[in-house]
Amino acid sequence: MLRDLSRTGRTISLLVVLAISAALAHPVIAAAPAAKAEPVVAIVKGEDVDKMVAEAISLIGGIKGLVKDGDTVVIKPNLVTPAKAQRPGLMTDVRIVAAIIREVKAVAKCKIIVAEGSAPDIRGGCTLAATPDAFKGNGYTEMAEKLGVELVDLNADKRVSVKVAGLARQEYDMPETIMKADVLVDVPVLKTHNIAGVTLGIKNLFGLMSPPKERFHGSLNEVLCDIVKMRRPDLVVVDGLVGTEGQGPLDGTAIKVDVILAGRDIVATDAVAAAVMGFDARRVPAIVLSNKAGLGEIDLAKIIVKGKQISDVKKPFKPATMYARITMLRDDAMIKKLVSLADSVEEVQHSWGGSEKRAIFKPDRLKPDAAKYPLRASYGFSVGLDGWSDAVEFRAPYEVIIEENGQAAIEEMYRWIETNLGIKDKGVARARVMGD
């Protein structure tokens, strides 16, 4: 296992070196401003994928005005990792991409590329083969051969340095395939995300970043806005056949919606898609930042929705949650008291293979302050019991998309600790910590 992880680390380091070297080998270019798109979004519900894609694109003006003979059209699906290939709702359905390819071929003679930069699955030891395996496991390799299109692994693509008036950085190394595309089609999936809140058109562009992609997580939303500034998609087609709710992007639950959305304005398309999921786009930082940067419309009242209306297809998704945490010094008396007060004591398995005992406390144990935090709903909390260190950790889930609820959960746990354990000294608290 350690050998595999070491090999993974070396591979990731090699990828970084290669990406930097490629960037230095090319001239620095400035991000070209994209044409402003009308805030028109189509929603189509049905079961025939080809007809749904054709209708959605037609409702926003058709493909003919987008492409012309000789263009290079790049289609960017969401194939985040090969680890969960073929599980509906996690990856862009290959039938949708195939339908878009047929739409393009019907109106122009273009070079068509399907491009993605999947994330390595360190737990499975998958590194350089991440994107090819994701293509193969989700049917893209077979589709590309059948329709005569090219597949490109953006992780291995030649890089160009792009200057941008960014929120996170002023310069990025970007895939040459994307920056040279005449037309970029963004094909995300309706998914929740345990850092960004949702994975839609804007978040799907994160696949353009060179590995290791985790280095951008600290300023993820700002980076996403910067990417849209550098290369705004010309068309966004959202796969809403089957989405993912809960602990997306990989560990959530499939939810069948049977819709396809399409738009030219990426912010407007994401705002409508979020509303279909039951979320307010004004609570999704990447969408808000992109709107403030003038990259698209977020106000649903100003967006023209064609086909089905949001109310016709709205299907609330369970949000992804993170943990608010309080760490305190442990002692035997505290552990004994916690066990006696707990609703249950359970063995909890970690995604990385380990396990621990936790005292579980049901939702009614925490009392939300409805006046201060009107959107807060308690999920209860848990406390790790194993003596791995001299500290004990209290953990309460909260919805990522309602960020202030992280602070609400911390305040609730402090009150519970003081009332039930008689401890008034506050431990170290933090929110927005991803947990398994």
N, C-alpha and C positions, 0 to 999 in steps of 0.2 A: 504493500500500500504506500509506504513512505517513498519507495523507489519510483512508483507511478507518479506521485505528487511532485517529486523532484524533477522527473522527466517533463511533467506538465509545466512546471515553473521555467525550466530551461527553454522549452518550446515557446512559451509566451514571451520570454525575454528576447528570443531570436526574432519573433514576429515584430516586437517593438523596434529592434535594431534595424530590421529590414525596412519597416515603415519609415523610420527616420532617414535612413540612407536614401530611400526612393524619393522622399520629399526634398532632400538637399540636392538631388540630381536634377530637379526641375525648377524652372523659374517660378517666382512667387507671383500669383495673379490676384486680382481684386475680385471680391464677390460681385457678380453682376446683378443689378436689381431685376426682379422678376416682374412680369406684367401683372397689373392688378386684375384680379378675377371678380366677377359679379358674385354676390352672396346668394347663389341659387343651389339648393340641395334637393336631390331626388331620393325618394324612399319607395322601394318596390317590395311587395310581399308576394311570395309564391313558392313554387317547388321546382319549376323548370329553370335551372341555372342560366342556360344560354339566353332564354327569353328575358329573364330578370336583368341580366347584365346589359343586354341590348336596350331594354326599355329605360333603365336607369340612366344610361349614357345619352340616349335620345332625349330624355326629358330636360337635360341640362344643355342641349344644343348639338349633341351628336359628336362623333369622333372625327368627322370630315374636316372640320375647321381647326382641328388640333394637329393633324399629321399631313405630310405631303411626301411625294416620291423622293427617295434619297435620304430621308430622315433616319436617324438612329433613335429608336424608341427603347427606353429602359424601363422595365417593370420591376418594382421592388415589393415582393411579398413579405410576410412576416413568418420566417422560419427560424425562430429564435434559437433553438438548440435541437440536435438530433435525439436527445434523451427521451423525449416524449412524442416522437414521430408517430403519426397515424392515430393519435388520440384527437377526436373531433373537438373543435373549439380552441385549440392551442395554436395551430398553424393555419396560414391562409389556404383555403381549399383550392387544390390545383385546378378544379373545374372552372373557377372564376378567372384565374389567370389565363387558362386556355380560351375562355370565351372572349376575354379582352384581346388576346392575340388574333383571334378570328375577326373581331371587329376592325382592328387595324389593317389586317391583310385585305379586307373587303374594300377598302377605300384608297390604299396607297401601297407602293412597293417600298417597304422599309426594312432596315436591318433591325431585328428585334432581339433584345437581350433581356433575360431574366436574371437579376442580380440580387445577391444577399450576402450578408456577413454574419453568420451564425455565431453564437457564443459557445466557447468550449465548455464541455461538461466535465469539470475537474473530477467530480465524484466517479464518473465512469471512465476516466482516463482518456477521454476524447479530446484531441487537440487540433492538429492541422487538418484532420478529416472532418471537422465539425460541419462546415457548409456542404461539402459533397455528400456527406452522410444524410444531412437534412434534406437535400435535394432528392436523393434516392429514396429515403424512407417515406417521403410525402408524395411520391409519384411524379416529381418534376423531371427527373432524368428521362423517364419513359415518355413523358409529354413533350419534352424538348426534341427528342429524336423523331417523334411522330409529326410534330408541326414544323420542324426545321428551324428552330430558334437556338440561340446560344445561351449557355449558362455561365455566369461569372461569379466567382467567389471574391467578394469585396475585401475579405481579410488578406487575400494574396494579390490584390489589384495594385497596379502602379499608383503612386501617390503624387499629388500636386499640392503645393502650399497655397492656401487661400487666405487673403487678408480680409477681415471683416470688422465692422464696428460692433464687436461682440459684447455680451454681458459677462461671459466667463473668460474668454480669451480674445485676442486680437488677430490670431492666426491659427489655422488648423491645417493638418494634412488630410486631404480629402481624396476619395477614389477618383482616378482619372475617368473611369467609365461613367460615373455619375456627372462629373463636371463637364464632360464633352457631349453628354446626351442632348439631342434636340428636343426630345419630349421625355419627361419623367412621370411615370404612373406609379402612384403609391397605393398599395393594396394591403391595408391592415386588417386586423380581426377585432370584433367587439370583445374587449377583455378588460378585466380589472388588473391593477398592478400595485404591488405592495410597497412601491416607492413613489411612483408618479401618480397613483390614483387610478388612471385608466391608460390602456394602450390603444391608441387610435392612430390617425395619420401622422401627427407630429411625433409621437413616441416611436413609431415604426422606423423613422429615419435614424434612430440611434444605431441601427445596423450599419450605417455608413462609417462609423468610427472604427479606427484600427484597434486591434486587441493589444493589451488586455483592456476591455471596455470598462471594467469596474473602476478604473482610475478616474472616470468622469462622474461617478455616482455622487460625489460630494457636492457637485454643482450641476446635477443632472438637468433640472428644468431650464437653467440658463443656457446650458450647452444645447439643449433641444431647440431653444429659440434661435440660437446662433446658427444652427444647421439650417433651419428654415430660411434665415436671412441669406445664407450662402447658396442654397438651391431649393427654391420653393417648387413643389410638384406642380405639374401642369394639369393633372387629373388625380383625384382621390376616389378610389372605389373601395368601400368598406364591406368586408365579408361579415355579414350578420346572420349567416345560415345557422351556425352554432357558435355561441360565444363561450366565454369563461367568466364565472363569477367567483367571489370569495378570494382565496389566496392566489390570484394571478401574479405573474404571467404563466407560471408552470404548474402550480400545485392547487389550482382552483377546481371548481366543479363545472362540467359542461351544462349549458343552458340553451335550449333550442328557441330561436327567434324567427327564422325563415324570412329574413329581410336582406336586401342589398341597398346600400346608400351610395350616391355618387355626387361629386361636386368639384368645381374648379378652385374654390376658395378653401384652403386646408383648415383654416380656423373655423369658418362657418360649418364645414362638414363635420369637424370634430365636435363642435358645440351641439349640433343636431344629434349626432351619434351618442354623445354623452346623455342627452335628454331622453333618448330612446331607452338607455340603460337606467334611467331614473335619477341621473346625477345632474347637478348644476355646473355647467362649464366654468362659471365664475369661481368655483372652488378647485379647479384644476390648474395648478401654477403654470405649467407649460403652455396651456391654451391662453391663460390670462396674459402672460408675458409676450406671447406672439401677437396677441391683439393690441397690446400697448405699444408694440414695436411697429404697428401699422401693417401687419402681415395678413390681416383678415378680420372678418366680422364675428363678434361673439354674441351680440344681442339678438336673441331669437325673434324679437319683434321686427328686426330689420332684415331677417333672412327669409327669402322666398322658398318655401317648401313645396315641391311638386310631387304628384303621385299620391301616395298615402301621407296622412298627416302624423305628427308625432303621437298624438293621442290614440290613433288607430293601432299603432304597433308597440307602444310603450310597454316594456316588460322590466320592472325594477330588478336590478342585479344586487346581490349581496356584496357590500364593499370589501375590499381587502383591509386587513387590520395589521397594525404594528403594535409593539408593546411599549407602554410607559413603564419605567422601571425605577424602583427605589432600592438602593443597596445600603444595608446597615450591618454593624458589627453583630455577630452571632454569639449566642451562649446557649448552654444546654437547657436552661429554664425557658428561654424563648421558644426553642424548638418543641419542647414538651407542651407548652401552652398552645402553639400553633396546631399541633396534631390534635389536641383535645377540642379545639374550636372548629376544625376543618369539616366540611361536608363530606369529604373523602380524601384518601391518600392514594395516589395513583403512580404507576411506573410509566414515565413518559419517554418515548423513543425520539431521538434526535435524527435529523436527516443525514448527519454525517456518521451515524452508526452507533453512537453512545446512547446511554439512557440515564435517567435520574428519577428519584422519588420527589413528587411534589404534593403539597397540601393544596387541595382545590376548594375554592370558595365560590358559591353560586352568585349570580348577578344581584340578587336582593341584598347581599352583604355590603355593597357599596351604595351610597345614597347620593345620586347626582344633584347638583345645585341647578334646578331647572331655570331659575331666574337668571343666573349668570351664564349657564351653558344650555340653552334651550334645545340644542340638537343632540345632546349627550344621552346615550343609552348604555347602561352598564352591561358588560359581558362577564362580570365577576373578575376574580384575580387568582393567582396561584403563587406559591412560595416554594422555592427549592429547598429541600431538606438535607441533601447529602453534604457532608462536611469536607468539601474539596478545598475550602479556604476558610479564613476567619470571618467571612462575610456571608450574609444571607440576602437573597434578592426577591423582592415582591414585584410581580409582573401583572399588569392589567391591560388587556387589548383595547384598542380604540380604532375608529375608522380613519384610514389614511386621508381620505378625501375631506374629512372634517378635522383639520389639523389642531384646532384649539382644544379638541377633546383629549389630546395627549396631556395637556396641562390639567384638564378637568379630572382625568383619571389619577394623576399624581396627588391632587388635592384630596380626592376621595380616599385614597389609600392612607395618606397622612392622618386623616380624621379617624379612620378605622384603627390604625396602629395606636394612636393616642388613647382612644376609647377602650380598646380591647386588650392592649398590651401595657398600657400605662406609660408608654415611651413618648416623651415630648420632644426630645432632641431629633431634629430632622436629619435623615440620611441623605446620601447623594442621589439626586433624581435626574432622570433624563427621559426624553420622549423621542419619537421617530427613530427607534432602534429596530431594525428588521430581526424578527425571530422565526423559529421554525415551529 
